[in-house]
Amino acid sequence: MIPDFYGSWRHKRDQELILAEQRALRKQKREMIDDIICYVGIPLLIAAVLAAPTVCQALFH
């Protein structure tokens, strides 16, 4: 009885640890993507908005 209880408890605990590790990895990836968007995407968007009038003028003049 005790070994069976311990085995099922251990299996459940291992699954919980694996799921927690997967959640932590997903969170880390999400934070990395957020950082990339913040530090690369936003300045790139600002540069595109600032350059748009010049590009449009050059193309349609």
CHARMM-style PDB file with segment names, atoms N, HN, CA, C and O in Angstrom:
ATOM      1  N   MET     1       0.827  -1.199   0.000  1.00  0.00      PROA
ATOM      2  CA  MET     1       0.000   0.000   0.000  1.00  0.00      PROA
ATOM      3  C   MET     1       0.867   1.257   0.000  1.00  0.00      PROA
ATOM      4  O   MET     1       0.650   2.165  -0.802  1.00  0.00      PROA
ATOM      5  N   ILE     2       1.828   1.306   0.880  1.00  0.00      PROA
ATOM      6  HN  ILE     2       2.004   0.568   1.531  1.00  0.00      PROA
ATOM      7  CA  ILE     2       2.679   2.495   0.957  1.00  0.00      PROA
ATOM      8  C   ILE     2       3.497   2.676  -0.324  1.00  0.00      PROA
ATOM      9  O   ILE     2       3.540   3.791  -0.844  1.00  0.00      PROA
ATOM     10  N   PRO     3       4.146   1.638  -0.859  1.00  0.00      PROA
ATOM     11  CA  PRO     3       4.908   1.858  -2.098  1.00  0.00      PROA
ATOM     12  C   PRO     3       4.026   2.320  -3.262  1.00  0.00      PROA
ATOM     13  O   PRO     3       4.443   3.152  -4.067  1.00  0.00      PROA
ATOM     14  N   ASP     4       2.806   1.778  -3.348  1.00  0.00      PROA
ATOM     15  HN  ASP     4       2.467   1.102  -2.694  1.00  0.00      PROA
ATOM     16  CA  ASP     4       1.903   2.193  -4.413  1.00  0.00      PROA
ATOM     17  C   ASP     4       1.522   3.663  -4.233  1.00  0.00      PROA
ATOM     18  O   ASP     4       1.507   4.428  -5.197  1.00  0.00      PROA
ATOM     19  N   PHE     5       1.219   4.045  -3.016  1.00  0.00      PROA
ATOM     20  HN  PHE     5       1.231   3.424  -2.233  1.00  0.00      PROA
ATOM     21  CA  PHE     5       0.891   5.438  -2.730  1.00  0.00      PROA
ATOM     22  C   PHE     5       2.072   6.343  -3.064  1.00  0.00      PROA
ATOM     23  O   PHE     5       1.905   7.391  -3.687  1.00  0.00      PROA
ATOM     24  N   TYR     6       3.255   5.933  -2.648  1.00  0.00      PROA
ATOM     25  HN  TYR     6       3.390   5.082  -2.141  1.00  0.00      PROA
ATOM     26  CA  TYR     6       4.445   6.740  -2.919  1.00  0.00      PROA
ATOM     27  C   TYR     6       4.709   6.853  -4.411  1.00  0.00      PROA
ATOM     28  O   TYR     6       5.062   7.924  -4.904  1.00  0.00      PROA
ATOM     29  N   GLY     7       4.540   5.751  -5.129  1.00  0.00      PROA
ATOM     30  HN  GLY     7       4.253   4.881  -4.728  1.00  0.00      PROA
ATOM     31  CA  GLY     7       4.776   5.760  -6.579  1.00  0.00      PROA
ATOM     32  C   GLY     7       3.829   6.707  -7.294  1.00  0.00      PROA
ATOM     33  O   GLY     7       4.252   7.473  -8.159  1.00  0.00      PROA
ATOM     34  N   SER     8       2.550   6.662  -6.941  1.00  0.00      PROA
ATOM     35  HN  SER     8       2.206   6.040  -6.238  1.00  0.00      PROA
ATOM     36  CA  SER     8       1.593   7.543  -7.607  1.00  0.00      PROA
ATOM     37  C   SER     8       1.836   9.006  -7.209  1.00  0.00      PROA
ATOM     38  O   SER     8       1.703   9.911  -8.033  1.00  0.00      PROA
ATOM     39  N   TRP     9       2.191   9.221  -5.946  1.00  0.00      PROA
ATOM     40  HN  TRP     9       2.299   8.486  -5.277  1.00  0.00      PROA
ATOM     41  CA  TRP     9       2.494  10.578  -5.492  1.00  0.00      PROA
ATOM     42  C   TRP     9       3.730  11.114  -6.210  1.00  0.00      PROA
ATOM     43  O   TRP     9       3.769  12.268  -6.636  1.00  0.00      PROA
ATOM     44  N   ARG    10       4.737  10.251  -6.332  1.00  0.00      PROA
ATOM     45  HN  ARG    10       4.705   9.314  -5.986  1.00  0.00      PROA
ATOM     46  CA  ARG    10       5.986  10.657  -6.983  1.00  0.00      PROA
ATOM     47  C   ARG    10       5.733  10.983  -8.465  1.00  0.00      PROA
ATOM     48  O   ARG    10       6.263  11.959  -8.997  1.00  0.00      PROA
ATOM     49  N   HSD    11       4.927  10.158  -9.107  1.00  0.00      PROA
ATOM     50  HN  HSD    11       4.497   9.366  -8.675  1.00  0.00      PROA
ATOM     51  CA  HSD    11       4.608  10.396 -10.519  1.00  0.00      PROA
ATOM     52  C   HSD    11       3.868  11.731 -10.680  1.00  0.00      PROA
ATOM     53  O   HSD    11       4.182  12.514 -11.576  1.00  0.00      PROA
ATOM     54  N   LYS    12       2.894  11.982  -9.814  1.00  0.00      PROA
ATOM     55  HN  LYS    12       2.639  11.346  -9.086  1.00  0.00      PROA
ATOM     56  CA  LYS    12       2.146  13.240  -9.871  1.00  0.00      PROA
ATOM     57  C   LYS    12       3.069  14.426  -9.613  1.00  0.00      PROA
ATOM     58  O   LYS    12       2.969  15.453 -10.285  1.00  0.00      PROA
ATOM     59  N   ARG    13       3.958  14.286  -8.650  1.00  0.00      PROA
ATOM     60  HN  ARG    13       4.039  13.452  -8.105  1.00  0.00      PROA
ATOM     61  CA  ARG    13       4.903  15.361  -8.318  1.00  0.00      PROA
ATOM     62  C   ARG    13       5.848  15.632  -9.491  1.00  0.00      PROA
ATOM     63  O   ARG    13       6.131  16.789  -9.803  1.00  0.00      PROA
ATOM     64  N   ASP    14       6.335  14.576 -10.137  1.00  0.00      PROA
ATOM     65  HN  ASP    14       6.105  13.636  -9.883  1.00  0.00      PROA
ATOM     66  CA  ASP    14       7.209  14.742 -11.301  1.00  0.00      PROA
ATOM     67  C   ASP    14       6.490  15.483 -12.424  1.00  0.00      PROA
ATOM     68  O   ASP    14       7.071  16.354 -13.071  1.00  0.00      PROA
ATOM     69  N   GLN    15       5.212  15.133 -12.654  1.00  0.00      PROA
ATOM     70  HN  GLN    15       4.740  14.425 -12.128  1.00  0.00      PROA
ATOM     71  CA  GLN    15       4.439  15.816 -13.693  1.00  0.00      PROA
ATOM     72  C   GLN    15       4.275  17.296 -13.358  1.00  0.00      PROA
ATOM     73  O   GLN    15       4.378  18.148 -14.240  1.00  0.00      PROA
ATOM     74  N   GLU    16       4.021  17.601 -12.092  1.00  0.00      PROA
ATOM     75  HN  GLU    16       3.938  16.908 -11.375  1.00  0.00      PROA
ATOM     76  CA  GLU    16       3.873  18.994 -11.678  1.00  0.00      PROA
ATOM     77  C   GLU    16       5.169  19.768 -11.903  1.00  0.00      PROA
ATOM     78  O   GLU    16       5.144  20.913 -12.353  1.00  0.00      PROA
ATOM     79  N   LEU    17       6.297  19.142 -11.589  1.00  0.00      PROA
ATOM     80  HN  LEU    17       6.318  18.211 -11.223  1.00  0.00      PROA
ATOM     81  CA  LEU    17       7.581  19.804 -11.788  1.00  0.00      PROA
ATOM     82  C   LEU    17       7.868  20.038 -13.269  1.00  0.00      PROA
ATOM     83  O   LEU    17       8.390  21.089 -13.642  1.00  0.00      PROA
ATOM     84  N   ILE    18       7.532  19.077 -14.103  1.00  0.00      PROA
ATOM     85  HN  ILE    18       7.108  18.224 -13.800  1.00  0.00      PROA
ATOM     86  CA  ILE    18       7.735  19.222 -15.550  1.00  0.00      PROA
ATOM     87  C   ILE    18       6.857  20.347 -16.092  1.00  0.00      PROA
ATOM     88  O   ILE    18       7.312  21.168 -16.888  1.00  0.00      PROA
ATOM     89  N   LEU    19       5.595  20.380 -15.657  1.00  0.00      PROA
ATOM     90  HN  LEU    19       5.225  19.712 -15.011  1.00  0.00      PROA
ATOM     91  CA  LEU    19       4.699  21.447 -16.111  1.00  0.00      PROA
ATOM     92  C   LEU    19       5.175  22.815 -15.644  1.00  0.00      PROA
ATOM     93  O   LEU    19       5.095  23.789 -16.393  1.00  0.00      PROA
ATOM     94  N   ALA    20       5.664  22.897 -14.421  1.00  0.00      PROA
ATOM     95  HN  ALA    20       5.729  22.106 -13.813  1.00  0.00      PROA
ATOM     96  CA  ALA    20       6.180  24.170 -13.914  1.00  0.00      PROA
ATOM     97  C   ALA    20       7.398  24.618 -14.719  1.00  0.00      PROA
ATOM     98  O   ALA    20       7.556  25.804 -15.010  1.00  0.00      PROA
ATOM     99  N   GLU    21       8.245  23.675 -15.071  1.00  0.00      PROA
ATOM    100  HN  GLU    21       8.117  22.712 -14.834  1.00  0.00      PROA
ATOM    101  CA  GLU    21       9.424  24.010 -15.873  1.00  0.00      PROA
ATOM    102  C   GLU    21       9.014  24.482 -17.268  1.00  0.00      PROA
ATOM    103  O   GLU    21       9.593  25.430 -17.799  1.00  0.00      PROA
ATOM    104  N   GLN    22       8.020  23.825 -17.858  1.00  0.00      PROA
ATOM    105  HN  GLN    22       7.550  23.055 -17.426  1.00  0.00      PROA
ATOM    106  CA  GLN    22       7.537  24.241 -19.175  1.00  0.00      PROA
ATOM    107  C   GLN    22       6.923  25.633 -19.114  1.00  0.00      PROA
ATOM    108  O   GLN    22       7.129  26.449 -20.013  1.00  0.00      PROA
ATOM    109  N   ARG    23       6.162  25.904 -18.040  1.00  0.00      PROA
ATOM    110  HN  ARG    23       5.995  25.241 -17.310  1.00  0.00      PROA
ATOM    111  CA  ARG    23       5.585  27.240 -17.884  1.00  0.00      PROA
ATOM    112  C   ARG    23       6.675  28.294 -17.769  1.00  0.00      PROA
ATOM    113  O   ARG    23       6.572  29.369 -18.360  1.00  0.00      PROA
ATOM    114  N   ALA    24       7.719  27.985 -17.008  1.00  0.00      PROA
ATOM    115  HN  ALA    24       7.803  27.112 -16.527  1.00  0.00      PROA
ATOM    116  CA  ALA    24       8.818  28.937 -16.839  1.00  0.00      PROA
ATOM    117  C   ALA    24       9.516  29.197 -18.173  1.00  0.00      PROA
ATOM    118  O   ALA    24       9.872  30.338 -18.467  1.00  0.00      PROA
ATOM    119  N   LEU    25       9.714  28.165 -18.977  1.00  0.00      PROA
ATOM    120  HN  LEU    25       9.425  27.238 -18.738  1.00  0.00      PROA
ATOM    121  CA  LEU    25      10.346  28.351 -20.286  1.00  0.00      PROA
ATOM    122  C   LEU    25       9.471  29.192 -21.213  1.00  0.00      PROA
ATOM    123  O   LEU    25       9.975  30.056 -21.930  1.00  0.00      PROA
ATOM    124  N   ARG    26       8.152  28.939 -21.198  1.00  0.00      PROA
ATOM    125  HN  ARG    26       7.742  28.237 -20.615  1.00  0.00      PROA
ATOM    126  CA  ARG    26       7.246  29.744 -22.026  1.00  0.00      PROA
ATOM    127  C   ARG    26       7.261  31.199 -21.587  1.00  0.00      PROA
ATOM    128  O   ARG    26       7.260  32.108 -22.417  1.00  0.00      PROA
ATOM    129  N   LYS    27       7.273  31.413 -20.282  1.00  0.00      PROA
ATOM    130  HN  LYS    27       7.274  30.675 -19.607  1.00  0.00      PROA
ATOM    131  CA  LYS    27       7.311  32.784 -19.762  1.00  0.00      PROA
ATOM    132  C   LYS    27       8.605  33.474 -20.178  1.00  0.00      PROA
ATOM    133  O   LYS    27       8.590  34.645 -20.558  1.00  0.00      PROA
ATOM    134  N   GLN    28       9.723  32.756 -20.108  1.00  0.00      PROA
ATOM    135  HN  GLN    28       9.735  31.805 -19.799  1.00  0.00      PROA
ATOM    136  CA  GLN    28      11.015  33.329 -20.494  1.00  0.00      PROA
ATOM    137  C   GLN    28      11.015  33.688 -21.983  1.00  0.00      PROA
ATOM    138  O   GLN    28      11.500  34.755 -22.361  1.00  0.00      PROA
ATOM    139  N   LYS    29      10.478  32.812 -22.824  1.00  0.00      PROA
ATOM    140  HN  LYS    29      10.084  31.946 -22.517  1.00  0.00      PROA
ATOM    141  CA  LYS    29      10.409  33.092 -24.260  1.00  0.00      PROA
ATOM    142  C   LYS    29       9.515  34.294 -24.534  1.00  0.00      PROA
ATOM    143  O   LYS    29       9.848  35.147 -25.356  1.00  0.00      PROA
ATOM    144  N   ARG    30       8.372  34.362 -23.840  1.00  0.00      PROA
ATOM    145  HN  ARG    30       8.101  33.670 -23.172  1.00  0.00      PROA
ATOM    146  CA  ARG    30       7.450  35.481 -24.026  1.00  0.00      PROA
ATOM    147  C   ARG    30       8.114  36.794 -23.622  1.00  0.00      PROA
ATOM    148  O   ARG    30       7.960  37.805 -24.308  1.00  0.00      PROA
ATOM    149  N   GLU    31       8.852  36.782 -22.513  1.00  0.00      PROA
ATOM    150  HN  GLU    31       8.977  35.960 -21.957  1.00  0.00      PROA
ATOM    151  CA  GLU    31       9.544  37.993 -22.078  1.00  0.00      PROA
ATOM    152  C   GLU    31      10.631  38.394 -23.072  1.00  0.00      PROA
ATOM    153  O   GLU    31      10.847  39.582 -23.312  1.00  0.00      PROA
ATOM    154  N   MET    32      11.317  37.404 -23.649  1.00  0.00      PROA
ATOM    155  HN  MET    32      11.142  36.439 -23.453  1.00  0.00      PROA
ATOM    156  CA  MET    32      12.349  37.699 -24.634  1.00  0.00      PROA
ATOM    157  C   MET    32      11.731  38.337 -25.884  1.00  0.00      PROA
ATOM    158  O   MET    32      12.283  39.292 -26.431  1.00  0.00      PROA
ATOM    159  N   ILE    33      10.589  37.812 -26.334  1.00  0.00      PROA
ATOM    160  HN  ILE    33      10.140  37.036 -25.890  1.00  0.00      PROA
ATOM    161  CA  ILE    33       9.909  38.383 -27.493  1.00  0.00      PROA
ATOM    162  C   ILE    33       9.437  39.799 -27.184  1.00  0.00      PROA
ATOM    163  O   ILE    33       9.542  40.689 -28.028  1.00  0.00      PROA
ATOM    164  N   ASP    34       8.919  40.008 -25.980  1.00  0.00      PROA
ATOM    165  HN  ASP    34       8.833  39.286 -25.295  1.00  0.00      PROA
ATOM    166  CA  ASP    34       8.503  41.359 -25.587  1.00  0.00      PROA
ATOM    167  C   ASP    34       9.679  42.328 -25.604  1.00  0.00      PROA
ATOM    168  O   ASP    34       9.545  43.467 -26.050  1.00  0.00      PROA
ATOM    169  N   ASP    35      10.840  41.871 -25.115  1.00  0.00      PROA
ATOM    170  HN  ASP    35      10.950  40.946 -24.752  1.00  0.00      PROA
ATOM    171  CA  ASP    35      12.032  42.723 -25.131  1.00  0.00      PROA
ATOM    172  C   ASP    35      12.454  43.060 -26.553  1.00  0.00      PROA
ATOM    173  O   ASP    35      12.806  44.202 -26.848  1.00  0.00      PROA
ATOM    174  N   ILE    36      12.416  42.064 -27.436  1.00  0.00      PROA
ATOM    175  HN  ILE    36      12.130  41.136 -27.197  1.00  0.00      PROA
ATOM    176  CA  ILE    36      12.792  42.299 -28.839  1.00  0.00      PROA
ATOM    177  C   ILE    36      11.841  43.320 -29.463  1.00  0.00      PROA
ATOM    178  O   ILE    36      12.282  44.236 -30.157  1.00  0.00      PROA
ATOM    179  N   ILE    37      10.550  43.166 -29.219  1.00  0.00      PROA
ATOM    180  HN  ILE    37      10.193  42.422 -28.655  1.00  0.00      PROA
ATOM    181  CA  ILE    37       9.576  44.112 -29.781  1.00  0.00      PROA
ATOM    182  C   ILE    37       9.819  45.510 -29.235  1.00  0.00      PROA
ATOM    183  O   ILE    37       9.765  46.497 -29.969  1.00  0.00      PROA
ATOM    184  N   CYS    38      10.089  45.580 -27.934  1.00  0.00      PROA
ATOM    185  HN  CYS    38      10.133  44.779 -27.338  1.00  0.00      PROA
ATOM    186  CA  CYS    38      10.293  46.892 -27.309  1.00  0.00      PROA
ATOM    187  C   CYS    38      11.539  47.590 -27.842  1.00  0.00      PROA
ATOM    188  O   CYS    38      11.491  48.772 -28.181  1.00  0.00      PROA
ATOM    189  N   TYR    39      12.639  46.876 -27.918  1.00  0.00      PROA
ATOM    190  HN  TYR    39      12.679  45.915 -27.643  1.00  0.00      PROA
ATOM    191  CA  TYR    39      13.916  47.510 -28.231  1.00  0.00      PROA
ATOM    192  C   TYR    39      14.225  47.556 -29.721  1.00  0.00      PROA
ATOM    193  O   TYR    39      15.109  48.305 -30.135  1.00  0.00      PROA
ATOM    194  N   VAL    40      13.521  46.776 -30.537  1.00  0.00      PROA
ATOM    195  HN  VAL    40      12.803  46.167 -30.200  1.00  0.00      PROA
ATOM    196  CA  VAL    40      13.770  46.774 -31.974  1.00  0.00      PROA
ATOM    197  C   VAL    40      12.539  47.235 -32.745  1.00  0.00      PROA
ATOM    198  O   VAL    40      12.636  48.090 -33.625  1.00  0.00      PROA
ATOM    199  N   GLY    41      11.404  46.678 -32.420  1.00  0.00      PROA
ATOM    200  HN  GLY    41      11.325  45.983 -31.705  1.00  0.00      PROA
ATOM    201  CA  GLY    41      10.191  46.951 -33.182  1.00  0.00      PROA
ATOM    202  C   GLY    41       9.708  48.375 -33.081  1.00  0.00      PROA
ATOM    203  O   GLY    41       9.357  48.983 -34.092  1.00  0.00      PROA
ATOM    204  N   ILE    42       9.682  48.920 -31.884  1.00  0.00      PROA
ATOM    205  HN  ILE    42       9.966  48.427 -31.062  1.00  0.00      PROA
ATOM    206  CA  ILE    42       9.168  50.282 -31.695  1.00  0.00      PROA
ATOM    207  C   ILE    42      10.069  51.316 -32.366  1.00  0.00      PROA
ATOM    208  O   ILE    42       9.553  52.173 -33.084  1.00  0.00      PROA
ATOM    209  N   PRO    43      11.388  51.281 -32.170  1.00  0.00      PROA
ATOM    210  CA  PRO    43      12.227  52.241 -32.903  1.00  0.00      PROA
ATOM    211  C   PRO    43      12.122  52.080 -34.422  1.00  0.00      PROA
ATOM    212  O   PRO    43      12.175  53.066 -35.158  1.00  0.00      PROA
ATOM    213  N   LEU    44      11.975  50.850 -34.882  1.00  0.00      PROA
ATOM    214  HN  LEU    44      11.932  50.050 -34.284  1.00  0.00      PROA
ATOM    215  CA  LEU    44      11.813  50.613 -36.317  1.00  0.00      PROA
ATOM    216  C   LEU    44      10.507  51.209 -36.820  1.00  0.00      PROA
ATOM    217  O   LEU    44      10.465  51.789 -37.905  1.00  0.00      PROA
ATOM    218  N   LEU    45       9.456  51.072 -36.048  1.00  0.00      PROA
ATOM    219  HN  LEU    45       9.490  50.601 -35.167  1.00  0.00      PROA
ATOM    220  CA  LEU    45       8.172  51.664 -36.414  1.00  0.00      PROA
ATOM    221  C   LEU    45       8.260  53.187 -36.436  1.00  0.00      PROA
ATOM    222  O   LEU    45       7.732  53.821 -37.350  1.00  0.00      PROA
ATOM    223  N   ILE    46       8.904  53.768 -35.466  1.00  0.00      PROA
ATOM    224  HN  ILE    46       9.333  53.254 -34.724  1.00  0.00      PROA
ATOM    225  CA  ILE    46       9.072  55.224 -35.427  1.00  0.00      PROA
ATOM    226  C   ILE    46       9.878  55.705 -36.634  1.00  0.00      PROA
ATOM    227  O   ILE    46       9.535  56.712 -37.252  1.00  0.00      PROA
ATOM    228  N   ALA    47      10.946  54.984 -36.965  1.00  0.00      PROA
ATOM    229  HN  ALA    47      11.225  54.165 -36.462  1.00  0.00      PROA
ATOM    230  CA  ALA    47      11.755  55.355 -38.129  1.00  0.00      PROA
ATOM    231  C   ALA    47      10.929  55.268 -39.409  1.00  0.00      PROA
ATOM    232  O   ALA    47      11.057  56.119 -40.289  1.00  0.00      PROA
ATOM    233  N   ALA    48      10.087  54.248 -39.517  1.00  0.00      PROA
ATOM    234  HN  ALA    48       9.984  53.556 -38.802  1.00  0.00      PROA
ATOM    235  CA  ALA    48       9.255  54.108 -40.717  1.00  0.00      PROA
ATOM    236  C   ALA    48       8.248  55.238 -40.813  1.00  0.00      PROA
ATOM    237  O   ALA    48       8.013  55.765 -41.901  1.00  0.00      PROA
ATOM    238  N   VAL    49       7.649  55.620 -39.694  1.00  0.00      PROA
ATOM    239  HN  VAL    49       7.839  55.192 -38.810  1.00  0.00      PROA
ATOM    240  CA  VAL    49       6.678  56.718 -39.701  1.00  0.00      PROA
ATOM    241  C   VAL    49       7.367  58.025 -40.064  1.00  0.00      PROA
ATOM    242  O   VAL    49       6.817  58.823 -40.823  1.00  0.00      PROA
ATOM    243  N   LEU    50       8.557  58.251 -39.534  1.00  0.00      PROA
ATOM    244  HN  LEU    50       9.003  57.603 -38.918  1.00  0.00      PROA
ATOM    245  CA  LEU    50       9.265  59.490 -39.841  1.00  0.00      PROA
ATOM    246  C   LEU    50       9.759  59.523 -41.282  1.00  0.00      PROA
ATOM    247  O   LEU    50       9.841  60.592 -41.887  1.00  0.00      PROA
ATOM    248  N   ALA    51      10.085  58.363 -41.830  1.00  0.00      PROA
ATOM    249  HN  ALA    51      10.018  57.495 -41.339  1.00  0.00      PROA
ATOM    250  CA  ALA    51      10.606  58.307 -43.194  1.00  0.00      PROA
ATOM    251  C   ALA    51       9.488  58.271 -44.243  1.00  0.00      PROA
ATOM    252  O   ALA    51       9.751  58.528 -45.418  1.00  0.00      PROA
ATOM    253  N   ALA    52       8.274  57.964 -43.857  1.00  0.00      PROA
ATOM    254  HN  ALA    52       8.060  57.755 -42.903  1.00  0.00      PROA
ATOM    255  CA  ALA    52       7.174  57.795 -44.811  1.00  0.00      PROA
ATOM    256  C   ALA    52       6.931  59.031 -45.674  1.00  0.00      PROA
ATOM    257  O   ALA    52       6.786  58.880 -46.887  1.00  0.00      PROA
ATOM    258  N   PRO    53       6.879  60.233 -45.128  1.00  0.00      PROA
ATOM    259  CA  PRO    53       6.633  61.403 -46.005  1.00  0.00      PROA
ATOM    260  C   PRO    53       7.720  61.584 -47.065  1.00  0.00      PROA
ATOM    261  O   PRO    53       7.427  61.926 -48.211  1.00  0.00      PROA
ATOM    262  N   THR    54       8.954  61.359 -46.682  1.00  0.00      PROA
ATOM    263  HN  THR    54       9.192  61.081 -45.751  1.00  0.00      PROA
ATOM    264  CA  THR    54      10.068  61.508 -47.641  1.00  0.00      PROA
ATOM    265  C   THR    54       9.977  60.440 -48.731  1.00  0.00      PROA
ATOM    266  O   THR    54      10.175  60.736 -49.909  1.00  0.00      PROA
ATOM    267  N   VAL    55       9.686  59.232 -48.348  1.00  0.00      PROA
ATOM    268  HN  VAL    55       9.525  58.992 -47.391  1.00  0.00      PROA
ATOM    269  CA  VAL    55       9.571  58.148 -49.316  1.00  0.00      PROA
ATOM    270  C   VAL    55       8.400  58.392 -50.255  1.00  0.00      PROA
ATOM    271  O   VAL    55       8.530  58.215 -51.466  1.00  0.00      PROA
ATOM    272  N   CYS    56       7.267  58.791 -49.715  1.00  0.00      PROA
ATOM    273  HN  CYS    56       7.161  58.935 -48.731  1.00  0.00      PROA
ATOM    274  CA  CYS    56       6.082  59.075 -50.556  1.00  0.00      PROA
ATOM    275  C   CYS    56       6.370  60.233 -51.515  1.00  0.00      PROA
ATOM    276  O   CYS    56       5.981  60.185 -52.682  1.00  0.00      PROA
ATOM    277  N   GLN    57       7.035  61.249 -51.034  1.00  0.00      PROA
ATOM    278  HN  GLN    57       7.351  61.288 -50.086  1.00  0.00      PROA
ATOM    279  CA  GLN    57       7.370  62.404 -51.881  1.00  0.00      PROA
ATOM    280  C   GLN    57       8.299  61.987 -53.000  1.00  0.00      PROA
ATOM    281  O   GLN    57       8.139  62.429 -54.138  1.00  0.00      PROA
ATOM    282  N   ALA    58       9.266  61.143 -52.692  1.00  0.00      PROA
ATOM    283  HN  ALA    58       9.396  60.783 -51.768  1.00  0.00      PROA
ATOM    284  CA  ALA    58      10.213  60.681 -53.703  1.00  0.00      PROA
ATOM    285  C   ALA    58       9.525  59.786 -54.730  1.00  0.00      PROA
ATOM    286  O   ALA    58       9.854  59.843 -55.915  1.00  0.00      PROA
ATOM    287  N   LEU    59       8.597  58.980 -54.301  1.00  0.00      PROA
ATOM    288  HN  LEU    59       8.330  58.934 -53.338  1.00  0.00      PROA
ATOM    289  CA  LEU    59       7.935  58.061 -55.226  1.00  0.00      PROA
ATOM    290  C   LEU    59       6.900  58.749 -56.106  1.00  0.00      PROA
ATOM    291  O   LEU    59       6.776  58.422 -57.286  1.00  0.00      PROA
ATOM    292  N   PHE    60       6.163  59.689 -55.549  1.00  0.00      PROA
ATOM    293  HN  PHE    60       6.263  59.955 -54.590  1.00  0.00      PROA
ATOM    294  CA  PHE    60       5.036  60.269 -56.295  1.00  0.00      PROA
ATOM    295  C   PHE    60       5.300  61.673 -56.817  1.00  0.00      PROA
ATOM    296  O   PHE    60       4.375  62.342 -57.279  1.00  0.00      PROA
ATOM    297  N   HSD    61       6.531  62.126 -56.753  1.00  0.00      PROA
ATOM    298  HN  HSD    61       7.283  61.583 -56.378  1.00  0.00      PROA
ATOM    299  CA  HSD    61       6.844  63.465 -57.242  1.00  0.00      PROA
ATOM    300  C   HSD    61       7.027  63.470 -58.732  1.00  0.00      PROA
ATOM    301  OT1 HSD    61       7.296  64.519 -59.318  1.00  0.00      PROA
TER     302      HSD     61
END
